Amino acid sequence: MQSHRAWPAAITVCVLAAAACAADSNDWPRFRGPDGTGVGDANIPARWESGDVRWKVELPGVGHASIVTAGEKLFTTCGNEQSGTQSLLCLAAKDGAVVWKRDYASEAYRHHGENSYASSTPAVDGDHVYACLMQPRELRVVALNHDGSDAWTASLGAFVTQHGGGASPVVYGNLVIVANEQDGPGSCLVALDRATGAVKWKTPRKSYRFSASTPCVFRPKGAPAQLIFTSWAHGVTSVNPADGAVLWELSDAFDARTVGSPVAANDAGLVIASCGEGPAGHWLVAVRPPKESGGKPEVAYKITKAAPYVPTPLVKGGRLYYWSDSGTATCADAASGKTLWQERVPGGTFFGSPVFTGGKLFAVSKRGNVIVLSAADEFQLLGNNDAGEKSDATPAVANGRMYVRTYSHLLCVAAQAGN
């Protein structure tokens, strides 16, 4: 592991470069949207009436990957459970029609029954769409132009895992960041040049219990942004985006695997993440990062009741919202962890993470129920909509629409005129 270093102004260069390569500000460019916050900007109806579901299409494959958007194009991945073939596809936002599809042949391999060959969500910017293609022999990162033509391919070597793949790439500045947290000796954090695929930096990681966690961006007040990673072996880790140096680490944060991703409570100066195993979370921990280089992070609070394992928490307006896998939703004060309300919601169990938009929280259950709650200090169930099929994906919000991925279909939901 790399040692602590000063937090250089070079990070600022990376931040400024982001504006040059970013997709439109209304887009949803990665898993859980900008910075991994899960926060969108659209007025989506809580109860879907006839006409609110603008279109529903069958996808040319199955999987659990979520949707990312760039303008009027949507991107996701699909898999073939018989052959192991993985596909990256582009769809038209207006009607869901397939614009192009690229197939990547792969051997069929054993994965967890709750996983698929397409559980990794792509990332997109103004030039390319990026996807992680995971198989035992090789983890490949592919970059395609928006018209579906090849930009580059990077091999990260063998990928050893008990359950299959799941971590998603993210774009930060001129870098494509991949958390290659696996069970083999190739475990590492890696940054690829978004234009060429060349390795810009690589940070070795311990190999212990594959993590499906996707990094988020923490933006401390008055200091450069940091990339936050989580795993059982390393706990919560902050990395300098400029060179991959570890800024700080709380190595004993977890006692189990990390599947849900970390989130930043920037206003409270905290990073929040969870761990678990089997059907439930063990705990959710809020970490207070050090204010100076070389300082030690501290645990601000730890929550054990109804903690999430797979669903990723959400922070908005000083409130922390989280869904347990068994279907208990909680609203807490983000700064202190104090519970404001905690209620069991309909829909069964959950793997999909909540998103916030228009003052409401949306989360999709494994049965395919889209549960809508008021994002307020009092519990209020606003809607329970049937997406028609099982789902492990998280909704995407872009350009006034919400996209809900089920196992083999995609729905577009938007308010009708006058609503």
Secondary structure as UniProt FT lines:
FT   HELIX           10..21
FT   TURN            25..26
FT   TURN            31..32
FT   HELIX           34..36
FT   TURN            50..52
FT   STRAND          53..58
FT   STRAND          68..70
FT   TURN            71..72
FT   STRAND          73..79
FT   TURN            81..83
FT   STRAND          86..92
FT   TURN            93..95
FT   STRAND          98..104
FT   TURN            113..114
FT   STRAND          123..124
FT   STRAND          128..135
FT   TURN            136..137
FT   STRAND          138..145
FT   TURN            146..147
FT   STRAND          150..155
FT   STRAND          170..172
FT   TURN            173..174
FT   STRAND          175..180
FT   TURN            185..186
FT   STRAND          188..193
FT   TURN            194..196
FT   STRAND          199..204
FT   STRAND          216..218
FT   TURN            221..222
FT   STRAND          226..231
FT   TURN            232..234
FT   STRAND          235..239
FT   TURN            241..243
FT   STRAND          246..250
FT   TURN            251..252
FT   STRAND          263..265
FT   HELIX           266..268
FT   STRAND          270..277
FT   TURN            278..279
FT   STRAND          280..288
FT   TURN            293..294
FT   STRAND          298..303
FT   TURN            305..306
FT   STRAND          314..316
FT   TURN            317..318
FT   STRAND          319..323
FT   TURN            325..326
FT   STRAND          328..333
FT   TURN            334..336
FT   STRAND          339..344
FT   STRAND          355..357
FT   TURN            358..359
FT   STRAND          360..364
FT   TURN            366..367
FT   STRAND          369..374
FT   STRAND          381..386
FT   STRAND          396..398
FT   TURN            399..400
FT   STRAND          401..405
FT   STRAND          409..413
FT   TURN            417..418
//
